[in-house]
Amino acid sequence: MVRHFRKTSVTFLFLILAKTPVHAEKFASIIIDDVGNNLKHGQEVINLPASLTIAILPETSHAKTLARLANKKNKEVMLHLPMQSIEHRQSSPGTLDLHMTKTAFTKQLHLNLNAVPYIRGVNNHMGSLLTRHPGHMSWLMDTLAQRGDLYFVDSKTTKKTIAEKIAEEYKIPSLTRDFFLDPDNNKNTLRIQFDRFIQRINQRGYALAIAHPYPETIKFLKAHLEELQTHGIKLIPVSQLIHTANKLNKNREDNHVACTGTACSRL
């Protein structure tokens, strides 16, 4: 009987520990991409009562109007920078592509940066081809470094991306997307991805997700964003999350115990 009690107690304790978040403080950011073409959907997502970050496409019909509204509503604004993809999709206005000279690339980049007011950072729209090319990514990061007031988020549209690596070389504050909340039209995907998002935050202390101003996504966020607070997760703008992530990662490095024993030479 005692043995059974001990076994049950240990199992119960294990389940509690398994469900206990590692981090007392937990943070998240959600970027809403592809804003600018649809005024109604843009307004709906900006009016959500949460610290979402709004990524606006350049040269779209409502880019400036929605950027001003986002700023008025205390939402952080990003430039959603169009880049060439591997698939031959119709290019968005202002797309940076592989065949541009450095002069043409830089000129278009400056036009894009000036097309959306109030921007605090940049992330890539598509770009599965361009973000794997070090030369073009260096041109991008060099321009951002010269400006000196912008961060970069790698939307990670390809596993072969080197965008964040190049950003770090140019000392641009940067982060990589962890999840797309709505990568397909499956009605269950939003719930599954949102749960994974929360799980990742519990494990690491922070995570970054990207969503889009689709009607179903807006409806889901309206209904479920409060769950973050229930889990003790604070939703913050991307600029703050980058600072927080750097701090958490530095603390992990500082807490690392170096291997100094005789066996270490074999590692």
C-alpha positions as CSV (number, residue, x, y, z in Angstrom):
1,M,0.0,0.0,0.0
2,V,2.8,2.4,0.9
3,R,4.7,1.5,-2.2
4,H,1.6,2.2,-4.4
5,F,1.1,5.5,-2.6
6,R,4.7,6.5,-3.3
7,K,4.4,5.5,-7.0
8,T,1.2,7.5,-7.4
9,S,2.8,10.6,-5.6
10,V,5.8,10.5,-7.9
11,T,3.6,10.2,-11.0
12,F,1.5,13.1,-9.8
13,L,4.6,15.2,-9.1
14,F,6.0,14.4,-12.5
15,L,2.8,15.5,-14.2
16,I,2.9,18.8,-12.3
17,L,6.5,19.5,-13.2
18,A,5.9,18.6,-16.8
19,K,3.1,21.2,-17.0
20,T,4.9,23.9,-15.0
21,P,6.3,26.7,-17.3
22,V,10.1,27.0,-17.1
23,H,9.9,30.8,-17.1
24,A,8.1,33.0,-14.6
25,E,7.9,35.9,-17.1
26,K,6.7,35.0,-20.6
27,F,6.5,37.3,-23.7
28,A,5.0,37.1,-27.2
29,S,4.7,39.1,-30.3
30,I,2.2,38.6,-33.2
31,I,2.9,40.3,-36.5
32,I,-0.1,40.8,-38.9
33,D,1.4,40.6,-42.4
34,D,0.0,41.8,-45.8
35,V,-1.8,44.9,-44.5
36,G,-2.5,47.6,-47.0
37,N,-4.6,46.2,-49.8
38,N,-7.9,45.8,-47.9
39,L,-9.0,48.8,-45.9
40,K,-11.8,47.0,-43.9
41,H,-9.7,44.1,-42.9
42,G,-6.8,46.4,-42.0
43,Q,-9.0,48.5,-39.8
44,E,-10.4,45.4,-38.1
45,V,-7.1,44.0,-37.1
46,I,-5.7,47.4,-36.0
47,N,-8.7,47.9,-33.8
48,L,-8.2,44.7,-31.9
49,P,-7.5,45.5,-28.3
50,A,-4.0,44.0,-28.2
51,S,-0.4,45.0,-28.8
52,L,-0.2,43.5,-32.3
53,T,2.5,44.6,-34.7
54,I,1.2,45.7,-38.1
55,A,3.3,44.9,-41.2
56,I,2.2,47.0,-44.1
57,L,3.0,46.4,-47.8
58,P,4.5,49.4,-49.7
59,E,2.7,50.9,-52.7
60,T,-0.7,49.6,-51.7
61,S,-3.9,51.6,-51.8
62,H,-4.3,52.0,-48.1
63,A,-0.7,51.8,-46.8
64,K,-0.4,55.3,-45.4
65,T,-4.0,55.5,-44.1
66,L,-3.6,52.2,-42.2
67,A,-0.1,53.1,-40.9
68,R,-1.5,56.4,-39.5
69,L,-4.4,54.5,-37.9
70,A,-2.1,51.9,-36.4
71,N,0.1,54.6,-34.9
72,K,-3.0,56.4,-33.5
73,K,-4.0,53.1,-31.9
74,N,-0.5,52.6,-30.4
75,K,0.2,49.6,-32.7
76,E,3.8,49.2,-33.8
77,V,4.2,49.5,-37.6
78,M,6.6,47.5,-39.8
79,L,7.4,47.6,-43.5
80,H,6.4,44.3,-45.1
81,L,9.1,44.3,-47.7
82,P,8.3,42.3,-50.9
83,M,11.1,40.0,-52.1
84,Q,11.4,37.6,-54.9
85,S,10.2,34.0,-54.2
86,I,11.2,30.7,-55.8
87,E,7.7,30.2,-57.2
88,H,6.8,32.4,-60.1
89,R,4.0,34.3,-58.4
90,Q,2.8,37.7,-59.5
91,S,5.2,40.2,-57.9
92,S,3.9,42.8,-55.4
93,P,4.7,46.4,-56.2
94,G,8.1,47.3,-54.9
95,T,9.5,43.8,-55.0
96,L,13.3,43.4,-54.7
97,D,14.6,40.8,-57.0
98,L,17.7,38.9,-57.8
99,H,18.3,40.5,-61.2
100,M,18.6,44.1,-59.8
101,T,21.9,45.9,-59.8
102,K,23.0,47.2,-56.4
103,T,22.0,50.7,-57.5
104,A,18.5,49.6,-58.6
105,F,18.1,47.5,-55.5
106,T,19.0,50.3,-53.1
107,K,16.9,52.8,-54.9
108,Q,13.8,50.6,-54.7
109,L,14.5,49.7,-51.1
110,H,14.6,53.5,-50.2
111,L,11.3,54.0,-52.0
112,N,9.7,51.1,-50.0
113,L,11.1,52.4,-46.7
114,N,9.6,55.9,-47.4
115,A,6.3,54.5,-48.6
116,V,5.0,53.5,-45.1
117,P,5.2,56.1,-42.3
118,Y,6.0,55.3,-38.7
119,I,7.9,52.1,-39.4
120,R,10.0,50.6,-36.6
121,G,11.2,47.6,-38.5
122,V,11.2,45.4,-41.6
123,N,10.2,41.9,-42.4
124,N,10.1,40.1,-45.7
125,H,7.0,39.4,-47.8
126,M,7.7,36.1,-49.6
127,G,11.5,36.1,-50.4
128,S,12.2,32.4,-50.5
129,L,14.7,33.1,-53.3
130,L,16.2,36.4,-52.3
131,T,16.7,35.7,-48.6
132,R,19.2,32.9,-49.4
133,H,21.5,35.2,-51.3
134,P,24.3,36.8,-49.2
135,G,25.0,39.6,-51.6
136,H,21.5,41.0,-51.8
137,M,20.9,40.5,-48.1
138,S,24.1,42.4,-47.4
139,W,22.8,45.3,-49.6
140,L,19.6,45.3,-47.5
141,M,21.3,45.2,-44.1
142,D,23.8,47.8,-45.1
143,T,21.0,50.2,-46.0
144,L,19.2,49.4,-42.7
145,A,22.5,49.9,-40.8
146,Q,23.0,53.3,-42.4
147,R,19.5,54.3,-41.4
148,G,20.2,53.1,-37.9
149,D,16.7,53.0,-36.4
150,L,15.2,49.8,-37.7
151,Y,15.1,46.1,-36.8
152,F,14.7,43.1,-39.1
153,V,12.5,40.1,-38.7
154,D,13.1,37.1,-40.9
155,S,9.7,35.7,-41.9
156,K,11.6,32.5,-42.7
157,T,9.8,31.5,-46.0
158,T,12.6,29.1,-46.7
159,K,14.8,26.9,-44.5
160,K,17.8,28.1,-46.5
161,T,17.4,31.7,-45.4
162,I,20.5,33.5,-44.2
163,A,18.7,36.9,-43.6
164,E,19.0,36.9,-39.8
165,K,22.7,35.8,-40.0
166,I,23.5,38.8,-42.3
167,A,21.5,41.1,-40.1
168,E,23.6,40.0,-37.1
169,E,26.8,40.7,-39.1
170,Y,25.6,44.3,-39.7
171,K,24.5,44.6,-36.0
172,I,20.9,45.0,-37.0
173,P,18.5,44.1,-34.1
174,S,16.8,40.9,-35.4
175,L,14.6,37.9,-34.8
176,T,13.2,35.0,-36.8
177,R,9.6,34.0,-37.0
178,D,8.7,30.9,-34.9
179,F,5.2,30.2,-36.3
180,F,2.7,31.1,-39.0
181,L,-0.7,30.9,-37.2
182,D,-2.7,30.6,-40.5
183,P,-0.5,28.9,-43.1
184,D,-3.4,27.1,-44.8
185,N,-7.2,27.2,-45.1
186,N,-7.8,24.2,-42.7
187,K,-10.3,25.3,-40.1
188,N,-8.4,23.5,-37.3
189,T,-5.0,25.0,-38.2
190,L,-5.4,28.2,-36.2
191,R,-6.2,26.4,-33.0
192,I,-3.3,23.9,-33.5
193,Q,-0.7,26.6,-34.3
194,F,-1.9,28.9,-31.5
195,D,-1.5,26.0,-29.0
196,R,2.0,25.3,-30.4
197,F,2.8,29.0,-30.0
198,I,1.8,29.0,-26.4
199,Q,3.8,25.8,-25.8
200,R,6.9,27.3,-27.3
201,I,6.6,30.4,-25.1
202,N,6.2,28.3,-22.0
203,Q,9.4,26.4,-23.0
204,R,11.6,29.2,-24.0
205,G,10.1,32.3,-22.4
206,Y,9.2,34.0,-25.7
207,A,8.1,33.4,-29.2
208,L,7.2,35.3,-32.4
209,A,4.2,34.4,-34.6
210,I,2.9,35.8,-37.9
211,A,-0.7,35.9,-39.0
212,H,-2.6,37.6,-41.8
213,P,-5.7,39.8,-42.0
214,Y,-8.0,37.0,-43.2
215,P,-11.6,37.1,-41.8
216,E,-11.2,33.7,-40.1
217,T,-7.9,34.8,-38.5
218,I,-9.4,38.1,-37.2
219,K,-12.3,36.2,-35.8
220,F,-10.0,33.7,-34.1
221,L,-7.8,36.4,-32.6
222,K,-10.8,38.3,-31.3
223,A,-12.0,35.1,-29.5
224,H,-8.7,33.7,-28.3
225,L,-6.0,36.4,-27.7
226,E,-7.1,36.6,-24.0
227,E,-5.7,33.1,-23.6
228,L,-2.2,34.5,-23.7
229,Q,-3.0,36.4,-20.5
230,T,-4.5,33.3,-18.9
231,H,-1.2,31.6,-19.5
232,G,0.7,34.5,-17.9
233,I,2.0,35.6,-21.3
234,K,2.4,39.3,-22.1
235,L,1.9,40.4,-25.7
236,I,4.4,43.1,-26.7
237,P,5.5,44.9,-29.8
238,V,8.3,43.2,-31.8
239,S,10.9,45.9,-30.9
240,Q,10.4,45.0,-27.3
241,L,10.5,41.2,-27.9
242,I,13.8,41.5,-29.7
243,H,15.3,43.2,-26.6
244,T,13.6,40.7,-24.3
245,A,14.9,37.7,-26.4
246,N,18.4,39.0,-26.4
247,K,18.3,39.5,-22.6
248,L,16.9,36.0,-22.0
249,N,19.5,34.4,-24.4
250,K,22.3,36.3,-22.7
251,N,21.2,35.1,-19.3
252,R,21.3,31.5,-20.6
253,E,24.9,32.0,-21.8
254,D,25.9,33.6,-18.5
255,N,24.5,30.7,-16.6
256,H,26.3,28.1,-18.8
257,V,28.9,26.1,-16.8
258,A,32.0,25.5,-18.8
259,C,33.5,22.0,-18.9
260,T,36.9,22.1,-17.2
261,G,37.5,18.5,-16.2
262,T,40.1,16.1,-17.7
263,A,37.4,14.4,-19.8
264,C,36.5,17.7,-21.5
265,S,39.4,17.5,-23.9
266,R,37.6,14.5,-25.6
267,L,34.4,16.5,-26.2
